Amino acid sequence: MKAAELTAIGPASDVVRCVEVAEPGKPGPGELRVELTACSINPADLLLIEGGYANVPETPCPVGIEGAGIVTAVGEGVTAFVPGDKVMSLNRTNWTQQLLLTEAQVIRMPAEIDLEQAAMLKVNAATSLLMLRDYVTLAAGDWVIQDAANSGVGVNLIRLARADGIRTVNVVRRPELIEPLIAIGADVVLLDGDDLAARVAEATDGADIKLAIDAVAGPIVERLGDCLGDGGVVVNYGLLSGEPCQLRADQVVFKDIRLMGFWLAKKMPAMSRDEVEALYGELATRVVDGTLSVPVTARYPLEDVSKAMAHAGTYGRDGKVLLRPNG
Ligand SMILES: NC(=O)c1ccc[n+]([C@@H]2O[C@H](COP(=O)([O-])OP(=O)(O)OC[C@H]3O[C@@H](n4cnc5c(N)ncnc54)[C@H](OP(=O)(O)O)[C@@H]3O)[C@@H](O)[C@H]2O)c1
């Protein structure tokens, strides 16, 4: 069968190859065999492959942080799953046709779920929901501001906030994104720029915004800080600009603006199995009821993994790039 392999640390389109590997065979006790239907390619995969993530893997090694598929066989002692069940993988080596996983490494998905959407829940949807909930207490009618608003995380955040009556100011860097984001429920969409705070104040009627969510870092953090009310929190969760997060002393001292970091990989181990199941159960329900939906711009077979890597590393895309390991 086919699998993607990281052959060395380097440019993603050069170092990830499709290779032939042995089929996993019959699941052992407590294991399931899963056929992967869809796997998303996230910025975190590219960072890991290119050596910029929190850990640098030893190569050659399997890769792929997200994936969802169908159980094809279960081992002795497995009672919670049967062949045909849809699951999302919690494992981090998913870009392959089949995997053997333990029960603890999968989350059951509802039968009605679109497995492409299920393959985008683990990282981005969970990140959006937890950032909305864990830093500031928000009520219906409150405002949140975010940058990279057309990203997978950003789109989920708009949709989740909308469902709870929370209003969003969305900052993007391309004008053609304004209408599509309004169409999915964004309240305000603005192009980034030096006068951002004045335009936000005008668009929100001077709202006291308490939460800013930032994936970019660099000087935009300062502009987001200027949009917040006293005591507001900037939650940084990405390093898209590659620059340090920037806040002025007067923002920190006089306005008590706080900068905090979010990393799902650190949050998850602190959660119990029940909490993890509840989180993904809620997100899966939101996919099935139509609240959550992330656009997909392209799908590639594993044989074209290099092309998929190049495409995923191109910005200005209009959705996620997916691998479809089994066609
Ligand atoms: N901390 C965590 O636990 C966690 C979890 C999930 C995701 N993340 C991070 O969240 C970020 C978004 O991930 P995603 O999967 O949602 O992204 P995505 O769907 O692949 O979209 C990429 C986004 O990044 C924007 N972008 C790229 N470079 C930029 C720059 N220099 N300045 C401003 N915007 C830039 C793109 O804007 P254009 O469309 O205009 O190119 C687009 O909005 C990534 O940094 C990822 O690593 C972190």
The ligand as an SDF file (V2000), in Angstrom:
LIG
                    3D

 48 52  0  0  0  0  0  0  0  0999 V2000
   -1.4880   26.9410   18.1450 N   0  0  0  0  0  0  0  0  0  0  0  0
   -2.2330   25.9480   17.7180 C   0  0  0  0  0  0  0  0  0  0  0  0
   -2.5570   25.0080   18.4600 O   0  0  0  0  0  0  0  0  0  0  0  0
   -2.7180   25.9920   16.2920 C   0  0  0  0  0  0  0  0  0  0  0  0
   -3.7620   25.1610   15.8800 C   0  0  0  0  0  0  0  0  0  0  0  0
   -4.2320   25.2710   14.5640 C   0  0  0  0  0  0  0  0  0  0  0  0
   -3.6130   26.1600   13.6910 C   0  0  0  0  0  0  0  0  0  0  0  0
   -2.5560   26.9080   14.1220 N   0  0  0  0  0  0  0  0  0  0  0  0
   -1.9390   27.9080   13.2510 C   0  0  0  0  0  0  0  0  0  0  0  0
   -2.9630   28.7070   12.7450 O   0  0  0  0  0  0  0  0  0  0  0  0
   -2.5520   29.3080   11.5370 C   0  0  0  0  0  0  0  0  0  0  0  0
   -3.6540   29.1270   10.5160 C   0  0  0  0  0  0  0  0  0  0  0  0
   -3.7930   27.7430   10.2490 O   0  0  0  0  0  0  0  0  0  0  0  0
   -4.8990   27.2230    9.2270 P   0  0  0  0  0  0  0  0  0  0  0  0
   -4.7200   25.7760    9.0310 O   0  0  0  0  0  0  0  0  0  0  0  0
   -6.2090   27.7250    9.7040 O   0  0  0  0  0  0  0  0  0  0  0  0
   -4.4580   28.0330    7.9190 O   0  0  0  0  0  0  0  0  0  0  0  0
   -4.9030   27.8640    6.3920 P   0  0  0  0  0  0  0  0  0  0  0  0
   -6.3210   27.4640    6.3160 O   0  0  0  0  0  0  0  0  0  0  0  0
   -3.8900   27.0260    5.7020 O   0  0  0  0  0  0  0  0  0  0  0  0
   -4.7820   29.3740    5.8890 O   0  0  0  0  0  0  0  0  0  0  0  0
   -3.5670   30.0870    5.9360 C   0  0  0  0  0  0  0  0  0  0  0  0
   -3.8860   31.5140    6.3420 C   0  0  0  0  0  0  0  0  0  0  0  0
   -2.6940   32.2150    6.6340 O   0  0  0  0  0  0  0  0  0  0  0  0
   -2.7450   33.4980    6.0470 C   0  0  0  0  0  0  0  0  0  0  0  0
   -1.3530   33.9710    5.9510 N   0  0  0  0  0  0  0  0  0  0  0  0
   -0.2830   33.2620    5.5460 C   0  0  0  0  0  0  0  0  0  0  0  0
    0.8410   33.9960    5.6850 N   0  0  0  0  0  0  0  0  0  0  0  0
    0.4520   35.1890    6.1910 C   0  0  0  0  0  0  0  0  0  0  0  0
    1.1410   36.3850    6.5390 C   0  0  0  0  0  0  0  0  0  0  0  0
    2.4770   36.4960    6.4030 N   0  0  0  0  0  0  0  0  0  0  0  0
    0.4260   37.4170    7.0150 N   0  0  0  0  0  0  0  0  0  0  0  0
   -0.9230   37.3240    7.1700 C   0  0  0  0  0  0  0  0  0  0  0  0
   -1.6310   36.2130    6.8510 N   0  0  0  0  0  0  0  0  0  0  0  0
   -0.9480   35.1670    6.3670 C   0  0  0  0  0  0  0  0  0  0  0  0
   -3.4390   33.2240    4.7370 C   0  0  0  0  0  0  0  0  0  0  0  0
   -3.9010   34.4150    4.1550 O   0  0  0  0  0  0  0  0  0  0  0  0
   -4.0930   34.4860    2.5190 P   0  0  0  0  0  0  0  0  0  0  0  0
   -5.2680   33.5970    2.1940 O   0  0  0  0  0  0  0  0  0  0  0  0
   -4.3350   35.9130    2.2740 O   0  0  0  0  0  0  0  0  0  0  0  0
   -2.8240   33.9620    1.9160 O   0  0  0  0  0  0  0  0  0  0  0  0
   -4.5870   32.3310    5.2730 C   0  0  0  0  0  0  0  0  0  0  0  0
   -5.5470   33.1270    5.9070 O   0  0  0  0  0  0  0  0  0  0  0  0
   -1.2330   28.6430   11.1810 C   0  0  0  0  0  0  0  0  0  0  0  0
   -0.1860   29.5050   11.5900 O   0  0  0  0  0  0  0  0  0  0  0  0
   -1.2370   27.3910   12.0270 C   0  0  0  0  0  0  0  0  0  0  0  0
    0.0660   26.9260   12.3170 O   0  0  0  0  0  0  0  0  0  0  0  0
   -2.1210   26.8480   15.3950 C   0  0  0  0  0  0  0  0  0  0  0  0
  1  2  1  0
  2  3  2  0
  2  4  1  0
  4  5  1  0
  4 48  2  0
  5  6  2  0
  6  7  1  0
  7  8  2  0
  8  9  1  0
  8 48  1  0
  9 10  1  0
  9 46  1  0
 10 11  1  0
 11 12  1  0
 11 44  1  0
 12 13  1  0
 13 14  1  0
 14 15  2  0
 14 16  1  0
 14 17  1  0
 17 18  1  0
 18 19  2  0
 18 20  1  0
 18 21  1  0
 21 22  1  0
 22 23  1  0
 23 24  1  0
 23 42  1  0
 24 25  1  0
 25 26  1  0
 25 36  1  0
 26 27  1  0
 26 35  1  0
 27 28  2  0
 28 29  1  0
 29 30  1  0
 29 35  2  0
 30 31  1  0
 30 32  2  0
 32 33  1  0
 33 34  2  0
 34 35  1  0
 36 37  1  0
 36 42  1  0
 37 38  1  0
 38 39  2  0
 38 40  1  0
 38 41  1  0
 42 43  1  0
 44 45  1  0
 44 46  1  0
 46 47  1  0
M  CHG  2   8   1  16  -1
M  END
$$$$
